């Protein structure tokens, strides 16, 4: 464990004292950049969850003794309650989104529901044939050319 700590301190010293070295740039690419990208994706909700979990853990450890055992015994039920609340929130959000979509675009929602329901099929009708006039074959071919 002492070797790992010494190597970590050496890496930090190289990064802080000689940032232009190729070794420092490689260390930064491996150790600093991935952590910075991950931290940049955190939202205020993540920080609030971290604060709540840290406060709960600190309270349990501060009380000590039997409180740790009681908390460990109640953890599965608490996880179930949190999951149930979370699923209900997702369901409420989905229904609210459908309601807003229906209010904003009533025809689109009606057409979407209409696609889900089976439609009655109409019977096929026969096409009516149009009677054509017969060709006039009584005149001799090229008769109008002879007159001119």
N, CA, C and O atoms as a GROMACS GRO file, in nm:
protein
  592
    1UNK      N    1   0.082  -0.119   0.000
    1UNK     CA    2   0.000   0.000   0.000
    1UNK      C    3   0.087   0.125   0.000
    1UNK      O    4   0.050   0.227  -0.058
    2UNK      N    5   0.198   0.117   0.063
    2UNK     CA    6   0.289   0.231   0.069
    2UNK      C    7   0.346   0.263  -0.069
    2UNK      O    8   0.367   0.379  -0.103
    3UNK      N    9   0.369   0.158  -0.150
    3UNK     CA   10   0.422   0.179  -0.285
    3UNK      C   11   0.318   0.250  -0.372
    3UNK      O   12   0.352   0.339  -0.449
    4UNK      N   13   0.193   0.210  -0.359
    4UNK     CA   14   0.086   0.273  -0.437
    4UNK      C   15   0.076   0.421  -0.400
    4UNK      O   16   0.062   0.506  -0.488
    5UNK      N   17   0.081   0.451  -0.273
    5UNK     CA   18   0.075   0.590  -0.228
    5UNK      C   19   0.194   0.670  -0.281
    5UNK      O   20   0.177   0.784  -0.323
    6UNK      N   21   0.313   0.611  -0.279
    6UNK     CA   22   0.432   0.680  -0.328
    6UNK      C   23   0.422   0.706  -0.478
    6UNK      O   24   0.460   0.813  -0.525
    7UNK      N   25   0.372   0.610  -0.554
    7UNK     CA   26   0.357   0.628  -0.698
    7UNK      C   27   0.253   0.737  -0.728
    7UNK      O   28   0.274   0.818  -0.818
    8UNK      N   29   0.143   0.740  -0.653
    8UNK     CA   30   0.041   0.843  -0.672
    8UNK      C   31   0.097   0.982  -0.641
    8UNK      O   32   0.070   1.077  -0.714
    9UNK      N   33   0.173   0.994  -0.533
    9UNK     CA   34   0.234   1.123  -0.499
    9UNK      C   35   0.334   1.164  -0.607
    9UNK      O   36   0.342   1.282  -0.641
   10UNK      N   37   0.410   1.069  -0.661
   10UNK     CA   38   0.504   1.100  -0.769
   10UNK      C   39   0.430   1.146  -0.894
   10UNK      O   40   0.475   1.240  -0.961
   11UNK      N   41   0.319   1.084  -0.927
   11UNK     CA   42   0.240   1.125  -1.043
   11UNK      C   43   0.186   1.266  -1.025
   11UNK      O   44   0.191   1.347  -1.118
   12UNK      N   45   0.136   1.297  -0.906
   12UNK     CA   46   0.086   1.432  -0.880
   12UNK      C   47   0.199   1.534  -0.889
   12UNK      O   48   0.179   1.644  -0.943
   13UNK      N   49   0.315   1.500  -0.838
   13UNK     CA   50   0.430   1.591  -0.844
   13UNK      C   51   0.471   1.616  -0.989
   13UNK      O   52   0.502   1.729  -1.026
   14UNK      N   53   0.473   1.512  -1.071
   14UNK     CA   54   0.509   1.529  -1.212
   14UNK      C   55   0.406   1.616  -1.283
   14UNK      O   56   0.443   1.703  -1.362
   15UNK      N   57   0.278   1.594  -1.254
   15UNK     CA   58   0.173   1.673  -1.319
   15UNK      C   59   0.179   1.820  -1.278
   15UNK      O   60   0.154   1.908  -1.361
   16UNK      N   61   0.212   1.847  -1.152
   16UNK     CA   62   0.213   1.986  -1.103
   16UNK      C   63   0.343   2.060  -1.138
   16UNK      O   64   0.339   2.178  -1.173
   17UNK      N   65   0.458   1.991  -1.130
   17UNK     CA   66   0.586   2.060  -1.148
   17UNK      C   67   0.632   2.068  -1.293
   17UNK      O   68   0.690   2.168  -1.334
   18UNK      N   69   0.605   1.964  -1.372
   18UNK     CA   70   0.651   1.960  -1.511
   18UNK      C   71   0.534   1.924  -1.604
   18UNK      O   72   0.532   1.814  -1.658
   19UNK      N   73   0.438   2.014  -1.625
   19UNK     CA   74   0.321   1.980  -1.709
   19UNK      C   75   0.353   1.968  -1.857
   19UNK      O   76   0.273   1.913  -1.932
   20UNK      N   77   0.468   2.020  -1.902
   20UNK     CA   78   0.501   2.014  -2.045
   20UNK      C   79   0.570   1.885  -2.086
   20UNK      O   80   0.586   1.860  -2.206
   21UNK      N   81   0.611   1.803  -1.993
   21UNK     CA   82   0.676   1.677  -2.027
   21UNK      C   83   0.578   1.582  -2.096
   21UNK      O   84   0.459   1.581  -2.063
   22UNK      N   85   0.626   1.502  -2.192
   22UNK     CA   86   0.537   1.403  -2.255
   22UNK      C   87   0.479   1.303  -2.153
   22UNK      O   88   0.365   1.258  -2.168
   23UNK      N   89   0.558   1.270  -2.051
   23UNK     CA   90   0.508   1.180  -1.947
   23UNK      C   91   0.392   1.245  -1.871
   23UNK      O   92   0.293   1.178  -1.839
   24UNK      N   93   0.404   1.374  -1.842
   24UNK     CA   94   0.296   1.445  -1.772
   24UNK      C   95   0.171   1.453  -1.858
   24UNK      O   96   0.060   1.441  -1.806
   25UNK      N   97   0.187   1.473  -1.988
   25UNK     CA   98   0.070   1.477  -2.077
   25UNK      C   99   0.003   1.340  -2.087
   25UNK      O  100  -0.119   1.332  -2.093
   26UNK      N  101   0.083   1.235  -2.089
   26UNK     CA  102   0.025   1.100  -2.091
   26UNK      C  103  -0.047   1.069  -1.959
   26UNK      O  104  -0.155   1.010  -1.959
   27UNK      N  105   0.014   1.110  -1.847
   27UNK     CA  106  -0.051   1.090  -1.717
   27UNK      C  107  -0.181   1.169  -1.709
   27UNK      O  108  -0.281   1.119  -1.657
   28UNK      N  109  -0.181   1.291  -1.761
   28UNK     CA  110  -0.303   1.373  -1.760
   28UNK      C  111  -0.411   1.308  -1.846
   28UNK      O  112  -0.528   1.308  -1.809
   29UNK      N  113  -0.372   1.252  -1.960
   29UNK     CA  114  -0.470   1.187  -2.048
   29UNK      C  115  -0.529   1.062  -1.984
   29UNK      O  116  -0.645   1.028  -2.009
   30UNK      N  117  -0.448   0.993  -1.900
   30UNK     CA  118  -0.497   0.870  -1.837
   30UNK      C  119  -0.567   0.895  -1.704
   30UNK      O  120  -0.664   0.827  -1.671
   31UNK      N  121  -0.519   0.992  -1.627
   31UNK     CA  122  -0.568   1.009  -1.490
   31UNK      C  123  -0.662   1.128  -1.471
   31UNK      O  124  -0.754   1.121  -1.391
   32UNK      N  125  -0.639   1.236  -1.543
   32UNK     CA  126  -0.714   1.359  -1.516
   32UNK      C  127  -0.832   1.377  -1.610
   32UNK      O  128  -0.943   1.406  -1.565
   33UNK      N  129  -0.811   1.360  -1.739
   33UNK     CA  130  -0.914   1.389  -1.838
   33UNK      C  131  -1.038   1.300  -1.821
   33UNK      O  132  -1.149   1.353  -1.824
   34UNK      N  133  -1.026   1.167  -1.803
   34UNK     CA  134  -1.148   1.087  -1.784
   34UNK      C  135  -1.228   1.127  -1.659
   34UNK      O  136  -1.350   1.128  -1.661
   35UNK      N  137  -1.157   1.159  -1.552
   35UNK     CA  138  -1.226   1.199  -1.429
   35UNK      C  139  -1.294   1.334  -1.450
   35UNK      O  140  -1.406   1.354  -1.402
   36UNK      N  141  -1.229   1.427  -1.520
   36UNK     CA  142  -1.288   1.558  -1.545
   36UNK      C  143  -1.413   1.547  -1.634
   36UNK      O  144  -1.512   1.616  -1.611
   37UNK      N  145  -1.407   1.460  -1.735
   37UNK     CA  146  -1.526   1.439  -1.820
   37UNK      C  147  -1.641   1.380  -1.739
   37UNK      O  148  -1.756   1.420  -1.756
   38UNK      N  149  -1.610   1.286  -1.653
   38UNK     CA  150  -1.714   1.223  -1.570
   38UNK      C  151  -1.775   1.325  -1.474
   38UNK      O  152  -1.897   1.328  -1.455
   39UNK      N  153  -1.693   1.409  -1.414
   39UNK     CA  154  -1.743   1.510  -1.321
   39UNK      C  155  -1.825   1.616  -1.394
   39UNK      O  156  -1.917   1.673  -1.335
   40UNK      N  157  -1.792   1.644  -1.520
   40UNK     CA  158  -1.865   1.745  -1.596
   40UNK      C  159  -2.007   1.699  -1.628
   40UNK      O  160  -2.095   1.782  -1.650
   41UNK      N  161  -2.030   1.568  -1.631
   41UNK     CA  162  -2.163   1.516  -1.661
   41UNK      C  163  -2.255   1.512  -1.541
   41UNK      O  164  -2.374   1.481  -1.555
   42UNK      N  165  -2.205   1.542  -1.423
   42UNK     CA  166  -2.288   1.538  -1.303
   42UNK      C  167  -2.386   1.655  -1.303
   42UNK      O  168  -2.350   1.768  -1.337
   43UNK      N  169  -2.508   1.625  -1.263
   43UNK     CA  170  -2.613   1.727  -1.257
   43UNK      C  171  -2.636   1.766  -1.111
   43UNK      O  172  -2.586   1.698  -1.022
   44UNK      N  173  -2.711   1.872  -1.085
   44UNK     CA  174  -2.744   1.906  -0.946
   44UNK      C  175  -2.817   1.794  -0.873
   44UNK      O  176  -2.806   1.782  -0.751
   45UNK      N  177  -2.892   1.713  -0.946
   45UNK     CA  178  -2.960   1.599  -0.884
   45UNK      C  179  -2.861   1.497  -0.829
   45UNK      O  180  -2.883   1.440  -0.722
   46UNK      N  181  -2.752   1.475  -0.902
   46UNK     CA  182  -2.648   1.384  -0.853
   46UNK      C  183  -2.586   1.437  -0.724
   46UNK      O  184  -2.565   1.362  -0.629
   47UNK      N  185  -2.558   1.567  -0.723
   47UNK     CA  186  -2.497   1.626  -0.602
   47UNK      C  187  -2.594   1.621  -0.484
   47UNK      O  188  -2.552   1.599  -0.371
   48UNK      N  189  -2.724   1.642  -0.510
   48UNK     CA  190  -2.823   1.633  -0.402
   48UNK      C  191  -2.831   1.491  -0.348
   48UNK      O  192  -2.839   1.471  -0.227
   49UNK      N  193  -2.830   1.392  -0.437
   49UNK     CA  194  -2.831   1.253  -0.392
   49UNK      C  195  -2.706   1.222  -0.310
   49UNK      O  196  -2.714   1.155  -0.207
   50UNK      N  197  -2.591   1.270  -0.355
   50UNK     CA  198  -2.467   1.250  -0.280
   50UNK      C  199  -2.478   1.312  -0.141
   50UNK      O  200  -2.434   1.252  -0.043
   51UNK      N  201  -2.535   1.431  -0.132
   51UNK     CA  202  -2.551   1.500  -0.003
   51UNK      C  203  -2.644   1.423   0.090
   51UNK      O  204  -2.615   1.409   0.209
   52UNK      N  205  -2.755   1.373   0.037
   52UNK     CA  206  -2.851   1.298   0.120
   52UNK      C  207  -2.789   1.167   0.169
   52UNK      O  208  -2.801   1.134   0.287
   53UNK      N  209  -2.724   1.094   0.080
   53UNK     CA  210  -2.663   0.966   0.119
   53UNK      C  211  -2.550   0.990   0.219
   53UNK      O  212  -2.534   0.914   0.315
   54UNK      N  213  -2.472   1.095   0.198
   54UNK     CA  214  -2.363   1.125   0.292
   54UNK      C  215  -2.418   1.163   0.429
   54UNK      O  216  -2.364   1.121   0.531
   55UNK      N  217  -2.525   1.241   0.431
   55UNK     CA  218  -2.584   1.280   0.559
   55UNK      C  219  -2.642   1.160   0.632
   55UNK      O  220  -2.626   1.146   0.754
   56UNK      N  221  -2.710   1.071   0.558
   56UNK     CA  222  -2.767   0.952   0.620
   56UNK      C  223  -2.657   0.860   0.674
   56UNK      O  224  -2.668   0.807   0.784
   57UNK      N  225  -2.551   0.842   0.595
   57UNK     CA  226  -2.440   0.758   0.639
   57UNK      C  227  -2.370   0.818   0.761
   57UNK      O  228  -2.336   0.747   0.855
   58UNK      N  229  -2.350   0.948   0.758
   58UNK     CA  230  -2.288   1.014   0.873
   58UNK      C  231  -2.372   1.004   0.998
   58UNK      O  232  -2.318   0.986   1.108
   59UNK      N  233  -2.504   1.016   0.984
   59UNK     CA  234  -2.593   1.004   1.100
   59UNK      C  235  -2.588   0.864   1.158
   59UNK      O  236  -2.580   0.847   1.280
   60UNK      N  237  -2.591   0.763   1.072
   60UNK     CA  238  -2.587   0.624   1.120
   60UNK      C  239  -2.454   0.597   1.190
   60UNK      O  240  -2.452   0.535   1.296
   61UNK      N  241  -2.343   0.642   1.132
   61UNK     CA  242  -2.213   0.618   1.194
   61UNK      C  243  -2.198   0.697   1.324
   61UNK      O  244  -2.133   0.651   1.417
   62UNK      N  245  -2.258   0.816   1.329
   62UNK     CA  246  -2.250   0.897   1.451
   62UNK      C  247  -2.325   0.831   1.566
   62UNK      O  248  -2.281   0.833   1.681
   63UNK      N  249  -2.442   0.770   1.533
   63UNK     CA  250  -2.519   0.702   1.638
   63UNK      C  251  -2.450   0.573   1.679
   63UNK      O  252  -2.453   0.534   1.795
   64UNK      N  253  -2.386   0.506   1.582
   64UNK     CA  254  -2.306   0.389   1.611
   64UNK      C  255  -2.385   0.272   1.670
   64UNK      O  256  -2.508   0.278   1.681
   65UNK      N  257  -2.313   0.168   1.707
   65UNK     CA  258  -2.370   0.052   1.776
   65UNK      C  259  -2.485  -0.014   1.704
   65UNK      O  260  -2.473  -0.060   1.590
   66UNK      N  261  -2.600  -0.018   1.773
   66UNK     CA  262  -2.718  -0.088   1.720
   66UNK      C  263  -2.778  -0.017   1.599
   66UNK      O  264  -2.845  -0.082   1.518
   67UNK      N  265  -2.756   0.111   1.584
   67UNK     CA  266  -2.813   0.184   1.470
   67UNK      C  267  -2.759   0.131   1.338
   67UNK      O  268  -2.830   0.130   1.238
   68UNK      N  269  -2.635   0.088   1.338
   68UNK     CA  270  -2.577   0.032   1.215
   68UNK      C  271  -2.649  -0.098   1.180
   68UNK      O  272  -2.679  -0.121   1.063
   69UNK      N  273  -2.677  -0.181   1.278
   69UNK     CA  274  -2.746  -0.308   1.254
   69UNK      C  275  -2.890  -0.282   1.210
   69UNK      O  276  -2.938  -0.347   1.117
   70UNK      N  277  -2.959  -0.188   1.276
   70UNK     CA  278  -3.097  -0.156   1.238
   70UNK      C  279  -3.102  -0.100   1.096
   70UNK      O  280  -3.193  -0.134   1.020
   71UNK      N  281  -3.008  -0.017   1.060
   71UNK     CA  282  -3.004   0.039   0.925
   71UNK      C  283  -2.978  -0.070   0.822
   71UNK      O  284  -3.037  -0.069   0.714
   72UNK      N  285  -2.890  -0.163   0.855
   72UNK     CA  286  -2.862  -0.273   0.762
   72UNK      C  287  -2.984  -0.363   0.744
   72UNK      O  288  -3.007  -0.414   0.634
   73UNK      N  289  -3.062  -0.384   0.851
   73UNK     CA  290  -3.180  -0.468   0.840
   73UNK      C  291  -3.291  -0.398   0.760
   73UNK      O  292  -3.369  -0.464   0.691
   74UNK      N  293  -3.298  -0.266   0.769
   74UNK     CA  294  -3.404  -0.193   0.699
   74UNK      C  295  -3.369  -0.151   0.558
   74UNK      O  296  -3.453  -0.095   0.488
   75UNK      N  297  -3.246  -0.176   0.515
   75UNK     CA  298  -3.202  -0.131   0.383
   75UNK      C  299  -3.283  -0.192   0.267
   75UNK      O  300  -3.317  -0.118   0.175
   76UNK      N  301  -3.314  -0.321   0.266
   76UNK     CA  302  -3.391  -0.374   0.152
   76UNK      C  303  -3.531  -0.313   0.142
   76UNK      O  304  -3.578  -0.285   0.031
   77UNK      N  305  -3.597  -0.291   0.255
   77UNK     CA  306  -3.730  -0.230   0.251
   77UNK      C  307  -3.721  -0.086   0.202
   77UNK      O  308  -3.806  -0.040   0.126
   78UNK      N  309  -3.618  -0.016   0.248
   78UNK     CA  310  -3.601   0.123   0.205
   78UNK      C  311  -3.573   0.130   0.054
   78UNK      O  312  -3.623   0.219  -0.014
   79UNK      N  313  -3.494   0.036   0.003
   79UNK     CA  314  -3.467   0.033  -0.141
   79UNK      C  315  -3.596   0.006  -0.219
   79UNK      O  316  -3.617   0.064  -0.326
   80UNK      N  317  -3.681  -0.082  -0.166
   80UNK     CA  318  -3.808  -0.110  -0.232
   80UNK      C  319  -3.899   0.011  -0.234
   80UNK      O  320  -3.964   0.039  -0.335
   81UNK      N  321  -3.905   0.084  -0.123
   81UNK     CA  322  -3.988   0.205  -0.116
   81UNK      C  323  -3.937   0.310  -0.213
   81UNK      O  324  -4.015   0.374  -0.284
   82UNK      N  325  -3.805   0.329  -0.217
   82UNK     CA  326  -3.749   0.428  -0.309
   82UNK      C  327  -3.775   0.390  -0.454
   82UNK      O  328  -3.805   0.476  -0.537
   83UNK      N  329  -3.763   0.262  -0.486
   83UNK     CA  330  -3.790   0.217  -0.623
   83UNK      C  331  -3.937   0.236  -0.658
   83UNK      O  332  -3.969   0.274  -0.771
   84UNK      N  333  -4.027   0.210  -0.563
   84UNK     CA  334  -4.170   0.227  -0.588
   84UNK      C  335  -4.202   0.373  -0.614
   84UNK      O  336  -4.279   0.405  -0.704
   85UNK      N  337  -4.145   0.462  -0.535
   85UNK     CA  338  -4.169   0.605  -0.554
   85UNK      C  339  -4.113   0.649  -0.688
   85UNK      O  340  -4.175   0.729  -0.759
   86UNK      N  341  -3.998   0.598  -0.724
   86UNK     CA  342  -3.934   0.636  -0.849
   86UNK      C  343  -4.017   0.590  -0.969
   86UNK      O  344  -4.035   0.666  -1.064
   87UNK      N  345  -4.067   0.466  -0.965
   87UNK     CA  346  -4.149   0.415  -1.075
   87UNK      C  347  -4.278   0.494  -1.086
   87UNK      O  348  -4.323   0.525  -1.196
   88UNK      N  349  -4.338   0.528  -0.972
   88UNK     CA  350  -4.460   0.607  -0.975
   88UNK      C  351  -4.435   0.746  -1.034
   88UNK      O  352  -4.519   0.799  -1.106
   89UNK      N  353  -4.320   0.803  -1.003
   89UNK     CA  354  -4.287   0.935  -1.060
   89UNK      C  355  -4.270   0.925  -1.212
   89UNK      O  356  -4.315   1.013  -1.285
   90UNK      N  357  -4.206   0.817  -1.259
   90UNK     CA  358  -4.192   0.800  -1.404
   90UNK      C  359  -4.328   0.783  -1.470
   90UNK      O  360  -4.352   0.840  -1.576
   91UNK      N  361  -4.416   0.706  -1.409
   91UNK     CA  362  -4.549   0.686  -1.464
   91UNK      C  363  -4.627   0.817  -1.468
   91UNK      O  364  -4.693   0.846  -1.567
   92UNK      N  365  -4.619   0.895  -1.361
   92UNK     CA  366  -4.687   1.025  -1.359
   92UNK      C  367  -4.631   1.117  -1.466
   92UNK      O  368  -4.708   1.186  -1.533
   93UNK      N  369  -4.502   1.119  -1.483
   93UNK     CA  370  -4.441   1.204  -1.586
   93UNK      C  371  -4.485   1.161  -1.726
   93UNK      O  372  -4.509   1.246  -1.812
   94UNK      N  373  -4.495   1.031  -1.749
   94UNK     CA  374  -4.537   0.982  -1.878
   94UNK      C  375  -4.682   1.020  -1.907
   94UNK      O  376  -4.714   1.064  -2.017
   95UNK      N  377  -4.769   1.005  -1.808
   95UNK     CA  378  -4.909   1.042  -1.827
   95UNK      C  379  -4.924   1.192  -1.846
   95UNK      O  380  -5.007   1.236  -1.926
   96UNK      N  381  -4.846   1.271  -1.775
   96UNK     CA  382  -4.850   1.416  -1.795
   96UNK      C  383  -4.805   1.454  -1.935
   96UNK      O  384  -4.862   1.543  -1.998
   97UNK      N  385  -4.703   1.386  -1.984
   97UNK     CA  386  -4.656   1.413  -2.121
   97UNK      C  387  -4.762   1.378  -2.224
   97UNK      O  388  -4.780   1.451  -2.321
   98UNK      N  389  -4.833   1.268  -2.204
   98UNK     CA  390  -4.943   1.233  -2.294
   98UNK      C  391  -5.055   1.335  -2.287
   98UNK      O  392  -5.114   1.369  -2.390
   99UNK      N  393  -5.086   1.385  -2.169
   99UNK     CA  394  -5.192   1.485  -2.155
   99UNK      C  395  -5.154   1.614  -2.225
   99UNK      O  396  -5.237   1.675  -2.292
  100UNK      N  397  -5.029   1.656  -2.210
  100UNK     CA  398  -4.984   1.779  -2.277
  100UNK      C  399  -4.985   1.759  -2.428
  100UNK      O  400  -5.026   1.848  -2.502
  101UNK      N  401  -4.941   1.644  -2.473
  101UNK     CA  402  -4.942   1.616  -2.617
  101UNK      C  403  -5.084   1.615  -2.670
  101UNK      O  404  -5.109   1.662  -2.782
  102UNK      N  405  -5.177   1.563  -2.594
  102UNK     CA  406  -5.317   1.562  -2.637
  102UNK      C  407  -5.376   1.701  -2.641
  102UNK      O  408  -5.456   1.731  -2.730
  103UNK      N  409  -5.339   1.785  -2.547
  103UNK     CA  410  -5.392   1.921  -2.545
  103UNK      C  411  -5.332   2.005  -2.657
  103UNK      O  412  -5.400   2.088  -2.718
  104UNK      N  413  -5.206   1.985  -2.684
  104UNK     CA  414  -5.139   2.066  -2.786
  104UNK      C  415  -5.174   2.017  -2.926
  104UNK      O  416  -5.204   2.096  -3.015
  105UNK      N  417  -5.170   1.888  -2.944
  105UNK     CA  418  -5.196   1.831  -3.076
  105UNK      C  419  -5.306   1.727  -3.065
  105UNK      O  420  -5.279   1.607  -3.068
  106UNK      N  421  -5.428   1.773  -3.051
  106UNK     CA  422  -5.541   1.681  -3.032
  106UNK      C  423  -5.560   1.587  -3.148
  106UNK      O  424  -5.589   1.469  -3.128
  107UNK      N  425  -5.545   1.637  -3.269
  107UNK     CA  426  -5.568   1.551  -3.385
  107UNK      C  427  -5.461   1.444  -3.395
  107UNK      O  428  -5.489   1.330  -3.434
  108UNK      N  429  -5.337   1.480  -3.362
  108UNK     CA  430  -5.230   1.381  -3.371
  108UNK      C  431  -5.252   1.268  -3.270
  108UNK      O  432  -5.230   1.152  -3.302
  109UNK      N  433  -5.296   1.303  -3.150
  109UNK     CA  434  -5.323   1.200  -3.050
  109UNK      C  435  -5.441   1.114  -3.092
  109UNK      O  436  -5.440   0.992  -3.072
  110UNK      N  437  -5.543   1.176  -3.150
  110UNK     CA  438  -5.659   1.099  -3.196
  110UNK      C  439  -5.620   1.002  -3.307
  110UNK      O  440  -5.666   0.888  -3.310
  111UNK      N  441  -5.537   1.049  -3.398
  111UNK     CA  442  -5.491   0.960  -3.504
  111UNK      C  443  -5.404   0.848  -3.450
  111UNK      O  444  -5.410   0.735  -3.500
  112UNK      N  445  -5.322   0.878  -3.349
  112UNK     CA  446  -5.236   0.775  -3.289
  112UNK      C  447  -5.321   0.667  -3.223
  112UNK      O  448  -5.293   0.548  -3.238
  113UNK      N  449  -5.423   0.707  -3.149
  113UNK     CA  450  -5.513   0.610  -3.086
  113UNK      C  451  -5.590   0.534  -3.193
  113UNK      O  452  -5.614   0.414  -3.179
  114UNK      N  453  -5.628   0.603  -3.299
  114UNK     CA  454  -5.699   0.538  -3.409
  114UNK      C  455  -5.617   0.430  -3.477
  114UNK      O  456  -5.671   0.331  -3.526
  115UNK      N  457  -5.486   0.450  -3.480
  115UNK     CA  458  -5.400   0.346  -3.538
  115UNK      C  459  -5.394   0.222  -3.452
  115UNK      O  460  -5.378   0.111  -3.502
  116UNK      N  461  -5.408   0.241  -3.320
  116UNK     CA  462  -5.400   0.126  -3.230
  116UNK      C  463  -5.527   0.042  -3.234
  116UNK      O  464  -5.522  -0.080  -3.215
  117UNK      N  465  -5.641   0.107  -3.259
  117UNK     CA  466  -5.768   0.035  -3.259
  117UNK      C  467  -5.790  -0.030  -3.396
  117UNK      O  468  -5.749   0.025  -3.498
  118UNK      N  469  -5.855  -0.148  -3.398
  118UNK     CA  470  -5.882  -0.213  -3.528
  118UNK      C  471  -5.988  -0.135  -3.605
  118UNK      O  472  -6.083  -0.082  -3.546
  119UNK      N  473  -5.972  -0.129  -3.736
  119UNK     CA  474  -6.068  -0.058  -3.821
  119UNK      C  475  -6.156  -0.159  -3.893
  119UNK      O  476  -6.114  -0.270  -3.925
  120UNK      N  477  -6.280  -0.117  -3.919
  120UNK     CA  478  -6.369  -0.201  -3.999
  120UNK      C  479  -6.330  -0.185  -4.146
  120UNK      O  480  -6.310  -0.074  -4.194
  121UNK      N  481  -6.321  -0.295  -4.214
  121UNK     CA  482  -6.281  -0.291  -4.355
  121UNK      C  483  -6.405  -0.275  -4.444
  121UNK      O  484  -6.510  -0.335  -4.418
  122UNK      N  485  -6.391  -0.196  -4.545
  122UNK     CA  486  -6.503  -0.178  -4.638
  122UNK      C  487  -6.500  -0.289  -4.743
  122UNK      O  488  -6.394  -0.345  -4.774
  123UNK      N  489  -6.618  -0.319  -4.797
  123UNK     CA  490  -6.625  -0.420  -4.901
  123UNK      C  491  -6.571  -0.364  -5.031
  123UNK      O  492  -6.583  -0.244  -5.059
  124UNK      N  493  -6.511  -0.451  -5.108
  124UNK     CA  494  -6.458  -0.406  -5.237
  124UNK      C  495  -6.572  -0.397  -5.336
  124UNK      O  496  -6.657  -0.486  -5.343
  125UNK      N  497  -6.574  -0.293  -5.412
  125UNK     CA  498  -6.678  -0.276  -5.515
  125UNK      C  499  -6.616  -0.302  -5.651
  125UNK      O  500  -6.496  -0.283  -5.672
  126UNK      N  501  -6.700  -0.345  -5.742
  126UNK     CA  502  -6.652  -0.370  -5.878
  126UNK      C  503  -6.642  -0.237  -5.952
  126UNK      O  504  -6.724  -0.148  -5.935
  127UNK      N  505  -6.542  -0.228  -6.034
  127UNK     CA  506  -6.525  -0.107  -6.112
  127UNK      C  507  -6.623  -0.106  -6.228
  127UNK      O  508  -6.641  -0.206  -6.298
  128UNK      N  509  -6.685   0.008  -6.247
  128UNK     CA  510  -6.783   0.019  -6.357
  128UNK      C  511  -6.706   0.048  -6.484
  128UNK      O  512  -6.621   0.137  -6.491
  129UNK      N  513  -6.738  -0.032  -6.586
  129UNK     CA  514  -6.671  -0.012  -6.714
  129UNK      C  515  -6.742   0.098  -6.794
  129UNK      O  516  -6.865   0.104  -6.799
  130UNK      N  517  -6.663   0.182  -6.854
  130UNK     CA  518  -6.719   0.290  -6.937
  130UNK      C  519  -6.735   0.236  -7.078
  130UNK      O  520  -6.642   0.181  -7.137
  131UNK      N  521  -6.856   0.252  -7.132
  131UNK     CA  522  -6.882   0.204  -7.268
  131UNK      C  523  -6.812   0.296  -7.368
  131UNK      O  524  -6.828   0.418  -7.363
  132UNK      N  525  -6.736   0.236  -7.458
  132UNK     CA  526  -6.664   0.314  -7.559
  132UNK      C  527  -6.746   0.318  -7.689
  132UNK      O  528  -6.823   0.228  -7.721
  133UNK      N  529  -6.725   0.424  -7.760
  133UNK     CA  530  -6.792   0.433  -7.891
  133UNK      C  531  -6.719   0.340  -7.988
  133UNK      O  532  -6.597   0.326  -7.983
  134UNK      N  533  -6.796   0.280  -8.072
  134UNK     CA  534  -6.737   0.190  -8.171
  134UNK      C  535  -6.661   0.271  -8.275
  134UNK      O  536  -6.694   0.386  -8.303
  135UNK      N  537  -6.561   0.208  -8.332
  135UNK     CA  538  -6.482   0.276  -8.434
  135UNK      C  539  -6.565   0.291  -8.561
  135UNK      O  540  -6.646   0.203  -8.593
  136UNK      N  541  -6.546   0.399  -8.634
  136UNK     CA  542  -6.620   0.424  -8.757
  136UNK      C  543  -6.542   0.361  -8.873
  136UNK      O  544  -6.451   0.423  -8.928
  137UNK      N  545  -6.579   0.239  -8.909
  137UNK     CA  546  -6.509   0.168  -9.016
  137UNK      C  547  -6.587   0.172  -9.147
  137UNK      O  548  -6.548   0.104  -9.243
  138UNK      N  549  -6.694   0.250  -9.155
  138UNK     CA  550  -6.776   0.253  -9.276
  138UNK      C  551  -6.708   0.329  -9.390
  138UNK      O  552  -6.729   0.294  -9.506
  139UNK      N  553  -6.631   0.427  -9.362
  139UNK     CA  554  -6.564   0.506  -9.466
  139UNK      C  555  -6.441   0.431  -9.516
  139UNK      O  556  -6.376   0.361  -9.438
  140UNK      N  557  -6.410   0.444  -9.640
  140UNK     CA  558  -6.290   0.380  -9.692
  140UNK      C  559  -6.165   0.451  -9.640
  140UNK      O  560  -6.165   0.571  -9.615
  141UNK      N  561  -6.061   0.374  -9.624
  141UNK     CA  562  -5.936   0.428  -9.571
  141UNK      C  563  -5.875   0.521  -9.674
  141UNK      O  564  -5.867   0.488  -9.793
  142UNK      N  565  -5.833   0.636  -9.629
  142UNK     CA  566  -5.764   0.733  -9.716
  142UNK      C  567  -5.858   0.804  -9.810
  142UNK      O  568  -5.810   0.864  -9.906
  143UNK      N  569  -5.988   0.801  -9.789
  143UNK     CA  570  -6.085   0.870  -9.875
  143UNK      C  571  -6.070   1.020  -9.871
  143UNK      O  572  -6.091   1.087  -9.972
  144UNK      N  573  -6.034   1.071  -9.763
  144UNK     CA  574  -6.018   1.218  -9.752
  144UNK      C  575  -5.891   1.264  -9.821
  144UNK      O  576  -5.879   1.382  -9.854
  145UNK      N  577  -5.797   1.172  -9.844
  145UNK     CA  578  -5.676   1.209  -9.917
  145UNK      C  579  -5.704   1.220 -10.067
  145UNK      O  580  -5.645   1.302 -10.138
  146UNK      N  581  -5.795   1.137 -10.114
  146UNK     CA  582  -5.827   1.138 -10.257
  146UNK      C  583  -5.898   1.264 -10.297
  146UNK      O  584  -5.881   1.309 -10.410
  147UNK      N  585  -5.974   1.320 -10.213
  147UNK     CA  586  -6.051   1.441 -10.243
  147UNK      C  587  -5.958   1.562 -10.254
  147UNK      O  588  -5.983   1.651 -10.335
  148UNK      N  589  -5.856   1.566 -10.177
  148UNK     CA  590  -5.769   1.683 -10.178
  148UNK      C  591  -5.687   1.684 -10.298
  148UNK      O  592  -5.606   1.775 -10.317
   0.00000   0.00000   0.00000
